[in-house]
Amino acid sequence: MPAIKAPIVAAALVLGVAMSGRVADSAADDVHHYRFAYDQPHNTGYGLAADIFASKLEELSKGIFIVDQYPGAQLGQEPQLLQLLKSGDVDFAITSSANTATVCPEAGVMSLHFLFRSEDHLKKALADPKVVKAVREMIDETVQGAHAIALATLGLRNIYSKKEIHRVGDMKGLKVRVQATATEDAMFPAYGAQTVHMPFGSVYTSLQTGVVDAAENGVNVYLVNKHYEVAPILSITQHEANNSLIWVSDRLWSSLTARQKQWVQAAADEVGQVQPGKALELEHQSEVKLKSIGVKVIGDVDKSGFIKIAEPLLDQLSKQLGPHAVKVEQLIRAIQ
């Protein structure tokens, strides 16, 4: 089982400048520890991805490469993690495609509404070599200091609030916390809602105090972060995929031999093949759990009105984002 570090220890490691985990500073057969950070709790799809990656990397390296996990925003929320990656103070990380759009705007294509037609379509797309290659190329041409090595997911996103959402008309006038991307700012107003940006860590209190009326995320994220306490109605809109990228810092990547890079990439490929299915299972289990504790789940949302509005915007928004976004969108939509 990969190590999961305490916050105080984690902070000390990040602030320190020691390079004990770097291959270049020790013999090739020494054990190396690497920092893998993410801002969701370990018992989420992020933890699934990190566990799969860590286990496979340890297996391929025959115990030489060990991943130490820092879940739950111990080292910062996703915008901070992206900066730590680029500076080399974090070796591996997971960030949502929406937060990735802050350093690579074209990554917003992964947040297009109803781009993914179903859970099965989502699972196939994230494991598709052409899609993964196109996303990696998009990142490499835009971001300096870090590389994307795999795609993962937390399932499909849904809306939660104190109000039931049965159809698109129910969105009118709602203040919805959304991820800060151009795609979100286009889609939700098209449904009649107002968008509000804030860090994920502020969502609970903002729902509690009425700063926002609603938020949206995956079922398991809603459960483990206890957002149901302040927004007890979950409406299954499945309007958007809750996708994420697995990253490696360039500082680490450039220090690895060709063989070691193969280990890292193979472990990342394992995430893309295995994690989406496990994450979707976790979503289903979480929905059952939420119902058992009294959360009202609206499972029969009429999505037709949402889709009617979103469909014509797919091509328009991807073109606005750029040529890489267009390619990724087309590859995903072509998957049957």
C-alpha positions in Angstrom: 0.0 0.0 0.0 1.5 3.4 -1.0 2.4 5.7 1.9 0.0 8.6 2.6 1.7 11.4 4.3 0.5 13.7 7.2 0.1 17.4 6.4 2.9 18.6 8.6 5.4 16.2 7.2 4.2 16.9 3.7 4.7 20.7 4.1 8.2 20.1 5.3 9.1 18.0 2.4 7.8 20.5 -0.1 9.5 23.5 1.5 12.8 21.6 1.7 15.2 21.6 -1.1 16.7 18.1 -0.5 16.7 15.9 -3.6 16.6 12.5 -1.9 14.0 11.2 -4.4 16.0 12.1 -7.5 17.5 9.3 -9.6 20.5 11.4 -10.5 21.8 11.7 -7.0 22.1 8.1 -6.1 22.9 4.7 -7.4 20.5 3.2 -10.0 19.3 0.4 -7.6 18.5 2.6 -4.7 14.9 3.1 -3.6 13.5 6.5 -4.6 10.4 8.1 -3.0 8.3 10.4 -5.1 5.6 12.9 -4.0 2.1 12.4 -5.6 -0.4 15.1 -4.6 -4.1 15.7 -5.2 -6.7 17.8 -3.5 -9.5 15.3 -3.0 -9.6 12.7 -0.1 -8.0 9.4 -0.7 -11.3 7.6 -0.7 -12.3 9.2 -4.0 -11.5 8.4 -7.7 -8.3 10.4 -7.2 -7.1 8.0 -4.6 -8.0 5.1 -6.9 -5.9 6.6 -9.7 -3.0 7.2 -7.3 -3.1 3.7 -5.9 -3.2 2.1 -9.3 -0.3 4.2 -10.5 1.8 3.6 -7.3 1.2 -0.1 -7.3 2.1 -0.6 -11.0 5.2 1.7 -10.8 6.5 -0.2 -7.8 5.9 -3.5 -9.6 7.6 -2.5 -12.8 10.6 -0.9 -11.0 10.9 -4.0 -8.7 10.4 -1.9 -5.7 12.9 0.9 -6.6 10.2 3.6 -7.3 7.9 4.3 -4.3 5.1 6.8 -4.5 4.2 8.7 -1.3 0.7 10.1 -1.5 -0.5 13.5 -0.2 -4.3 13.6 -0.6 -6.9 16.0 0.6 -5.1 19.2 -0.5 -2.2 18.6 2.0 0.1 20.4 -0.4 -2.5 22.8 -1.7 -5.5 22.9 -4.0 -5.1 22.2 -7.7 -3.9 25.6 -8.9 -1.1 25.4 -6.3 -0.3 21.9 -7.3 0.2 22.9 -10.9 2.7 25.5 -9.8 4.5 23.0 -7.5 4.7 20.6 -10.5 6.2 23.2 -12.7 8.8 24.1 -10.1 9.6 20.4 -9.4 8.5 20.5 -5.8 5.9 17.9 -6.5 6.7 14.9 -8.7 3.3 13.6 -9.7 -0.2 15.2 -9.3 -3.8 14.9 -10.4 -5.8 18.0 -11.5 -9.2 18.3 -13.0 -9.4 19.2 -16.7 -11.1 22.4 -15.7 -8.2 23.5 -13.4 -5.8 22.4 -16.1 -7.5 25.0 -18.3 -5.9 27.7 -16.2 -2.5 26.7 -17.6 -3.7 25.2 -20.9 -7.0 26.9 -22.0 -7.7 24.3 -24.7 -8.0 21.7 -21.9 -11.5 23.2 -21.4 -12.6 21.0 -24.2 -12.9 18.1 -21.7 -15.5 20.2 -19.8 -17.9 20.6 -22.8 -21.4 19.7 -21.7 -22.8 16.4 -23.1 -19.6 15.7 -25.0 -19.6 12.3 -23.3 -22.9 10.6 -24.1 -22.9 8.0 -21.3 -20.7 6.4 -18.7 -19.7 3.7 -21.2 -18.7 6.3 -23.8 -16.7 8.2 -21.1 -14.8 5.0 -20.1 -14.0 4.2 -23.8 -12.8 7.7 -24.6 -10.4 8.0 -21.7 -8.7 4.7 -22.6 -8.5 5.5 -26.3 -4.9 5.9 -27.4 -5.7 8.5 -29.9 -7.6 10.7 -27.4 -4.8 10.3 -24.8 -2.1 11.1 -27.4 -4.0 14.2 -28.6 -4.4 15.5 -25.0 -0.8 14.9 -24.2 0.3 16.8 -27.3 -2.0 19.6 -26.4 -0.4 19.9 -23.0 3.2 19.6 -24.2 2.7 22.5 -26.7 1.2 24.7 -24.0 2.6 23.9 -20.6 6.3 24.2 -19.5 7.6 22.4 -16.6 5.2 19.4 -16.5 3.8 16.7 -18.7 0.4 14.9 -18.8 0.8 11.2 -18.8 -2.7 9.8 -18.4 -6.4 10.7 -18.2 -8.7 9.7 -15.3 -12.2 10.5 -14.2 -14.5 10.9 -11.3 -17.5 10.0 -13.4 -20.1 12.5 -14.6 -21.1 15.8 -12.9 -24.5 16.5 -11.4 -26.2 19.5 -9.8 -26.9 19.7 -6.0 -28.7 22.3 -4.0 -31.8 22.8 -1.8 -33.9 22.8 -5.0 -35.0 19.9 -7.2 -33.9 20.1 -10.8 -36.2 18.2 -13.1 -35.7 20.0 -16.4 -33.6 22.9 -17.9 -36.2 25.5 -16.9 -35.5 24.8 -13.2 -32.0 26.3 -13.7 -33.3 29.8 -14.4 -31.8 32.4 -12.0 -29.8 29.9 -9.9 -26.4 31.0 -8.7 -24.2 28.0 -9.5 -20.6 27.5 -8.4 -18.8 26.3 -11.4 -15.2 25.6 -12.4 -13.5 28.6 -13.8 -13.4 27.8 -17.5 -14.7 29.5 -20.6 -16.8 26.5 -21.4 -18.6 26.6 -18.0 -19.2 30.3 -18.3 -20.9 29.7 -21.7 -22.9 26.7 -20.8 -24.6 27.5 -17.5 -25.8 31.0 -18.6 -27.3 29.3 -21.7 -29.4 27.2 -19.3 -30.5 30.4 -17.5 -28.2 30.2 -14.5 -25.6 32.6 -13.1 -22.1 31.3 -12.7 -19.9 31.9 -9.6 -16.2 31.0 -9.4 -14.5 30.0 -6.2 -11.9 27.4 -5.0 -13.4 24.0 -4.3 -12.6 24.4 -0.6 -15.0 27.3 -0.3 -18.0 25.5 -1.8 -19.4 24.1 1.5 -19.6 27.4 3.3 -20.9 29.2 0.2 -23.8 26.7 -0.1 -24.4 27.0 3.6 -24.5 30.8 3.7 -26.3 31.2 0.4 -23.5 32.8 -1.5 -24.4 30.2 -4.2 -27.7 28.3 -4.6 -26.2 25.2 -6.2 -22.9 23.5 -7.1 -22.1 20.6 -9.3 -19.7 17.7 -9.1 -19.4 13.9 -9.1 -21.6 11.8 -6.7 -18.6 10.5 -4.7 -17.1 14.0 -4.3 -20.5 15.3 -3.1 -20.6 12.4 -0.6 -17.1 12.4 0.9 -16.9 16.2 1.2 -20.3 16.2 2.9 -21.8 18.8 0.6 -25.2 17.0 1.1 -25.3 18.6 4.6 -25.9 22.0 3.1 -27.3 21.0 -0.3 -29.5 17.9 0.4 -30.9 17.4 -3.1 -28.8 15.8 -5.8 -30.2 16.0 -9.4 -28.6 13.5 -11.8 -28.0 15.8 -14.8 -24.8 14.1 -15.9 -24.1 17.3 -17.9 -20.4 17.0 -17.9 -17.5 14.6 -17.4 -15.5 15.0 -14.2 -12.2 14.3 -15.9 -8.7 14.8 -14.7 -5.1 14.5 -15.8 -2.2 12.7 -14.3 1.0 14.8 -14.3 4.7 14.3 -13.9 7.1 17.2 -13.3 9.6 18.0 -16.0 12.3 18.1 -13.3 11.7 14.5 -12.5 11.0 13.4 -16.1 14.2 14.8 -17.4 16.2 13.0 -14.7 14.9 9.6 -15.7 16.6 7.1 -18.0 14.7 5.9 -21.1 13.8 2.6 -19.2 12.6 4.5 -16.1 10.4 6.7 -18.3 8.9 3.5 -19.7 8.0 2.4 -16.2 6.3 5.7 -15.4 4.4 5.8 -18.7 3.3 2.1 -18.4 2.0 2.8 -14.9 0.1 5.9 -16.2 -1.3 3.8 -19.0 -2.6 1.3 -16.4 -4.5 4.2 -14.7 -6.2 5.1 -18.0 -7.3 1.5 -18.6 -8.4 0.6 -15.1 -9.3 3.7 -13.1 -12.4 4.9 -15.1 -14.3 1.7 -14.5 -13.5 1.6 -10.8 -14.4 5.3 -10.4 -17.8 4.7 -12.0 -18.4 1.8 -9.7 -17.6 4.1 -6.8 -20.1 6.7 -8.1 -22.9 4.0 -8.1 -21.9 2.9 -4.6 -21.9 6.5 -3.4 -25.4 7.1 -4.8 -26.7 4.1 -2.8 -25.0 5.4 0.3 -26.5 8.9 -0.1 -30.0 7.5 -0.5 -29.5 5.4 2.6 -28.7 8.5 4.7 -31.7 10.4 3.5 -30.4 12.5 0.6 -33.0 13.1 -2.1 -31.7 11.9 -5.4 -33.6 13.1 -8.6 -32.7 10.3 -11.0 -35.2 11.1 -13.7 -34.0 14.5 -14.8 -35.2 15.3 -18.4 -31.9 16.0 -20.1 -33.4 16.7 -23.5 -33.7 20.5 -22.9 -30.1 20.7 -21.7 -28.8 18.7 -24.7 -30.8 20.8 -27.1 -29.0 23.9 -25.8 -25.6 22.3 -25.5 -25.4 20.4 -28.8 -24.9 23.5 -31.1 -22.3 24.9 -28.7 -19.9 21.9 -28.8 -18.3 22.7 -32.1 -18.5 26.5 -31.5 -16.7 26.4 -28.2 -14.0 23.9 -29.3 -13.2 26.2 -32.2 -12.9 29.1 -29.9 -10.5 27.2 -27.7 -8.2 26.2 -30.5 -7.1 23.5 -33.0 -6.0 21.0 -30.3 -9.5 21.3 -28.7 -11.2 20.7 -32.0 -9.1 17.5 -32.6 -9.8 16.2 -29.1 -13.6 16.9 -29.4 -13.8 15.2 -32.8 -11.9 12.1 -31.6 -14.2 11.8 -28.5 -17.4 12.3 -30.5 -16.3 9.6 -33.0 -16.0 6.9 -30.4 -18.9 4.5 -30.5 
